[in-house]
Structures are given as structure tokens and as C-alpha cells.
Amino acid sequence: RFCIPLLLASLPMMAAGEEIAPALQDSWGDFWLFRFFVNAAGYASIVVPGFLLIQYFKRRNYLETGRGICFPVIKSCVFGSEVKSVHQDDGSLPPRAEPTESSTARQVFKLLLCATGLQASYLTWGVLQERVMTRTYGATETDPGEKFKDSQFLVFMNRILAFTVAGLYCALTKQPRHGAPMYKYSFASLSNILSSWCQYEALKYISFPTQVLAKASKVIPVMMMGKLVSRKSYEYWEYLTAALISVGVSMFLLSSAPNRTVSTVTTFSGIVLLTGYIVFDSFTSNWQDALFTYKMSPVQMMFGVNVFSCLFTVGSLLEQGALLESLRFMARHSEFTAHAVLLSVCSAFGQLFIFYTINQFGAAVFTIIMTLRQAFAILLSCLIYGHTVTVVGGLGVAVVFMALFLRVYARSRMKKRSKKLPPGETPVQKV
């Protein structure tokens, strides 16, 4: 009982050790670590009762003894309705559609559509994300305006629209018969919420280009999680490219610009939040890969994860009273409303473009498009928001993207070689 008061008392002292803009640190209650624990407590108030209910139904052998109107719902949520399917070489990817006598012009048009959709969705999303988290709303000559601080509300906005889009897509198109227990989506959902929250919150302490490069370096923890969660093994070139990415990111982070402002200084809090984002996101991808051993489409995965994401975030927001406060902020600032809605639209439809691109052209083409998007995002952020990059930092960026393209090339070569393997030999699993 004495740990929580001591922790709360130490938060202001921890925050005081960093140079943070006063607008971001109005009170100790706005400090990110305090907000993190408050959000986690809200999620726990939903997760713990749900866990106890699941254990109760399993101990009662409800699948054999249960009856009544609630039986189908409980069976779907706790037990599922199908056994696992055989794990494929890359279960996290949808089956790629083979081109059936379509003309070259049609394929080029599809590729341009996918590239344009992905670039437009995620470049707009990146620009708006930085605008919402780092700039003020309602500023006039006499009023400095106010910043929006609740990152969890933005996560909720993104997830509610993604849930709606995925639900409509599943209702209007033919999908595989769903068999996974619904509660298993909650693990990926919880880590996805926390990674998104860390991503938004980190922009209060670091620049957007730094965040983009940190995302590129998540290859390393993904490989570590792959070994721990899925027992995967990797080729030598995967370790080499991971090392190059680490070197490039370190060069960028250690480079200094003479005219940096407080809002673009990489602080300790920013590094911790980026680390949290990478760790949580790595767990999400590996857990989703394990879930794909059930027969399901990527859109069904999107729907299942976002169901729990909406439940967790709206529950936590209501418990904190933050939902009404965020809605009042939207009412006061119509510009923020437009930005938040457009941010959610770009996130939801960007996910659909991801599924379609991988389905039509494979993971290698998708990775190239998204790698180019990261480079464009850094350039766009520097042009719009005035971030400066030194020569050493620019070299670090070049090393990172060279390693990413080398990774795509090596992976495509490995896939071609694996097709020529004699029967009985299996290629090494990769992420």
C-alpha cells in the first residue's frame, strides 16, 4: 500500500530531470509515466474480470455442459469453433492472388493505385499526427491556444473507425469461417493500444524523423520476439541488416543540430516511449502471426483486434472522465475535429491498402513501397515543421534505408532459392 504513494511522489522529480516545454508539463498528472499507469489500470479493470470469467467457464467445462441463449456467444468468445490449421511458411500474410491473364497495363495500374493509396494514407497520417501532438489549437494574438494532450483518445478514434471499416468489409465480402476464440485477440489488442499510445506520446519529447527511424529499427526486437514467442531462426544477412540499422539510427540520434528547439530535442522520456512502442509492436506482430494458425483472413484479424481495442480504450476513457473532456476539446476547436477524423480515416483505409497490396503483389513490393514512404515522411516533416538534419544524421538515414532495401533484396533471393529446394527440406522461417 506504500508503493503507490511513493511512486506518485517520485514522478515530478523524474520529470524535473528533463528539459520539457512548460506547455507539455502543466502538472505532475500530465507526466507520461503517470498517464501510462492510469491507462493500464483502466485496461486491467476489464482484463482481470474477463480472465476470471474465462477460467470459470473452462473449469466448469462449459463447452460440454452449457445450454441457453448465451451458449453460442460464450462458445465463440472462450472456446472457438475450429481446430487450428497447418501453419504455412508465412501465416501472417494473406494468400497472394495469382494474376489470371490480366494485361500488363492493368497490373501497372493496380500497382500505381496501391502505391498511391499507401503513400497518400500514411504520409497524410504522419503529417497530421505531428500536427495534433506538437502544435496548439485556437491561438490568437491575445490567446496562446491549447494543446491536445490525451493520446488515448486519438487511439480510440483510430480504432473505432478501423473497427467499422473492417466490420463492413467482412459483412459485404466472403470470408473464411471464423474459428479462433475471440478472447485471444485481446492480447494483440492490448499491446497494439499500448504501442500506439507510446507512439503518439513520444512526439511530445522527440522529433518525427527520429520516430520514423526508430520504427525502422524495430526489426531487431521483432527478431528477438520471434525467437522468444515463435521459436524462429534467422539467416546471417538478417543479423547483418539489423546491425546496419542500429548503426544508422545511432548516427542519427547522436548527431546534433545547432538550432534545435525544446520540442525537437530527443529526451530520455522520448527514448523510453520509443522503446515501449517497439517492444509492444513487436509482440503484436508475433502474436498475430501465431493467431493466423487459425483459418482467418487479415480483415477478420483487423476486426477482432479492433473490437477489443474499442472496448479497452472507451472503458479506460470513461473511468477517467477523459472521454467527455476530449469531446469538449473537439467542440471548442473544429480544426482539431477535422484533423482527428482525417487521421482515423487515413489509418483505417491505409490498413485496407496494406492487405490489398500484399494480396496482389506480395510482401516484397509492399515493403519497398512502405520503405520509400518512411523516407518521404522524414523529408516532408523536415519541410513542413522545420526539423534540421546534420550531415552525420543524413548519413545515418542513408545507412538505415540502404539496410532496409538490402533486406528486401536478400529476402526475395531466399524465397526464389527455397522454391528450388528438394522435397523434404524446409527453408528457415523469417520475419
Buried (B, 14 or more C-beta within 10 A) or exposed (E): EEEEEEEBEEBBEBBEEBEBBEBBBEEBEBBBBBBBBBBBEBBBBBBEEBEEBBEEBEEEEBBEEBEEEEEEEBBBBBBBEBEBBEEEEBBBBBEEEEEEEEEEEEEEEBBEBBBEBBBBBBBBBBBBBBBBBBBEBBEEEEEEEBBBBBBBBBBBBBBBBBBBBBBEBBEEEEBEEBBBBBBBBBBBBBBBBBBBBBBBBBBBBBBBBBBBBBBBBBBBBBBBBBBEBBEBEBBEBBEBBBEBBBBBBBBBBEBEBEEEEEBBBBBEBBBBBBBBBBBBBBBBBBBBBBBBBBBBBBBBBBBBBBBBBBBBBBBBBEBBEBBEBBEEBBEEBEEBBEBBBEBBBBBBBBBBBBBBBBBBBBBBBBBBBBBBBBBBBBBBBBEEBEBBBBEEBBBBBBBBBBBBBBBBBBBBEBBEEBEEEEEEEEEEBBB
